[in-house]
Amino acid sequence: MSTSKRINRTDGEWEELIKEFNASGLTQGVFCEQRGVNFHSFRRRYRRSPQFSGKRRKPSQKHFSRHQLCWI
């Protein structure tokens, strides 16, 4: 049974954690482990943050699309 306690952080606290993460040079997993932050909560907040916008991967062109078919 887990003894961890749920911590409700404010938007400002999440913003501060994200700034600290960006400056840390650590991976998200290591940063969260060192700070005692739930990894999945941090990842979700990070992806919603303005710092993350524009850093999303673009869709891969490797997938087959029926719209790419050419009929001769």
Secondary structure, 3 states (H helix, E strand, C coil): CCCCCCCCCCHHHHHHHHHHHHHHCCCHHHHHHHHCCCHHHHHHHHHHCCCCCCCCCCCCCCCCCHHHCCCC
